[in-house]
């Protein structure tokens, strides 16, 4: 079965910023709860991989990335195995490589913390 694609810039906002709703309308908590988690739940149910594409946004704040991806682990909605087996973060544009690296780091740190 083919991968399920999710573009943050196209499917959420080209201007994602902040951690919480008080930080603005396109914050990490809202993205996680309203876009990322439902898309991941759907991908898992269809035995697909959810590929989250970070290309195309103006930029990403560390608070947005940490809340979206580290927070995904902390919600407890998904097992660590579901996240590692069904979620992939990527970009095709080298400009976004550091954001992908940061998001993966936040995800990895949260998974390590959840394992203890």
N, C-alpha and C positions, 0 to 999 in steps of 0.2 A: 504494500500500500504506500502511496506517496506521502511525503512529508506535508504537514500543515504549516503554512507560512503566516507570520505575523510581522508586519512592519510597524515599528513604533511611530515613525514619521507619518506614514500614510494611514494607519489604522487607529492612531491615538492623537498625536500632535507633533508638529515639527518643532515645537518649543516646550519640550518636557522640562520641568524644573521643580525642585523642592521635594520635601519628604511627605508633608502632611497637607490636608485640605487648606489649612490657614496659609500655606505657602503659595497658593495659587491654584487655578483650575486644572492644570495638567501635572499634578504632583504624582510622586511614586506610589503612594498608598492607593490612590484612585486607579492608577494604571494597573497595579497588582490585583486589586479586588474586582474591578469591573471589566478588565480586558485580559490580562495575563492568566489569572487563575481559571476563568471560564474556558479560555482557549486551551489551556493545558488539560483541564478536566475532559474536554471534548477529544483532544488528541489521544489521551490515555484510553478513553472508552473505545476509540477506533483503532487502538494499537498502532498509532502513528507517533512520529517525533514532531514536536512543535519547534520550528526554527524561527527564532526571534532575530529579525534583521535590524541592526542599529543604524544602517545607512540613512542619510537624508535629513536628519534633524540638524538644527542650528548648532546644538551642543548638548551635553548632558552634565548635570551637576552630580557630584558624588552622592549627595543625599538622595537624589532621585534613584540612581542606580542601586544604592544600598537598600533602600526601602523596597524597591520593586523586586529585586532578586534575593537579597539576604532575607527580606521580610517574607518572601514566598516560603522559605523554610520555616521561619518562626511562626507562621500562622498555624502550622500543623495540619493543614488541609491535605497535604500530600506527604507520602513517605519519602525519605531520602532516596530510596531506590527509584520511585516513580519520577522524581525530579531528574536524577542522573540518567535514567534510561530514556526519558521522553522529552527532555528540554535541551536545546542547542542554541547557543548565542553566536551570532556571526555578523560579519560585514564583508563586503566585497571591495569597499573603498578604504585604502590605507589610512585615510584621514581619521577613520573611526576605530582603528585597531586598538588604540589605547583605551577607549571606552569599553570595548569588548573585553579587553584584559582586566580592567577594573571590575566590570560586572561579574566576570567569572571568579575573580578573587573574592568579592563579597559573597557570592553564592557558596564558594568553597569554604570560606571562614564560617558561615552560618551552618553548613553541613557538619563541619568539625565540631562546632559548639553543640549541635543537636546530638551528636554521637556520645557526648560525655554526660 
